[in-house]
């Protein structure tokens, strides 16, 4: 992993602020700029956890969308519910200890 430079942090913070203050229709512009111009090999380390810049920008976009209630009501059908049940079942079996 490369070191984090002040220019990188400035670009990352401008992109995050652009996402926060942009309207819903224009929120895709900072996301596209982040995906195209932020280096993928630089990660920010916080308490021994590595956060890649693209994931930070995506998290900010998701938080803005959910906290401002712009997503509307999410409707699920039978296939979605089946997928979530299988996912939960798989996660519960994967968390069991393996005995040999």
N, C-alpha and C positions, 0 to 999 in steps of 0.2 A: 504494500500500500504506500502511496505517495504521501508526502507531508501536505498539510492543509496550509494554503497561503492566504494572506489577507484579501487578495483579489478574488480568490475562490469563495471565501466567506461573504464578501460584498455581493458578488453575483448571486449566490444562493439566497442571501437575505432579500435582495431586490426582487428575485423571482417569487419568493414566498410572500412578500408584501404585495406584489402584483396580483397574486392569486387571491389574497385576502380582500383587497380593495376592488377587484374587478367585478363587473356584473356577471351574471350567470352565462350570458351569451359570449362574453369575451374571455372567460376563464381558461379557454383552451389555448390561447396564445402563449401565456407563460409556461404552460405545460409542454407545448411543442418546443419552445426555446430551451427549456430545461432538458428535454430528451435529446435535443440535437447538440447542445453546446456544453453541457456539464460533463466533465470527465467521469467515466464510470469506475476508474480505479482509485479514486480518492474517497475515503470514508472518514467521517467524523467519529472520534472515539469518546464516548461518555460512559464512565464507570465500567470499563472493560467491555463495552458493547460497541460494535462497529455499525454505524449507520451510513449507508451510501446516500449520496446527495439526491439521486433520482427518487429514492424511496422517501426521503424527507419531504420532497416537493409533492409527491403523490399523497403522503399522509396529511400534509397541510390542505391539499385540495379536498380530500375526503372529510377532514374535520370541518372545513368551511361549509361543505355541502350538507353535512348532517346537523351541524349546530345552527345553521341559518334556515333549516327546514326547507331546503330547495329541492329535495329529492322526491317529495310527495309521498304517497302511501305505496309501499312496496307490496305487490300482490304476488302470491306464490300459487302454483298449480300443483297437481298431484306428483308430477315428475320432480319438481323442485323439492317438495317435502320428502320424497323417497330418497333423493340424493343427499339431503341433510341427515336423514336417519342413518343411511349407510355410512356417511362420513363420521357421525358420532359413534356408531358401532365399531367402525374401524379404529378410531382413536382410542376407544375404551379397551379394545383388545391389544392394541400396540403398547398401551401403558402397563400391561400386566408384566410381572417379572418372568424372565425366561429361565426355565429349569432344564438342566441337561442330565 
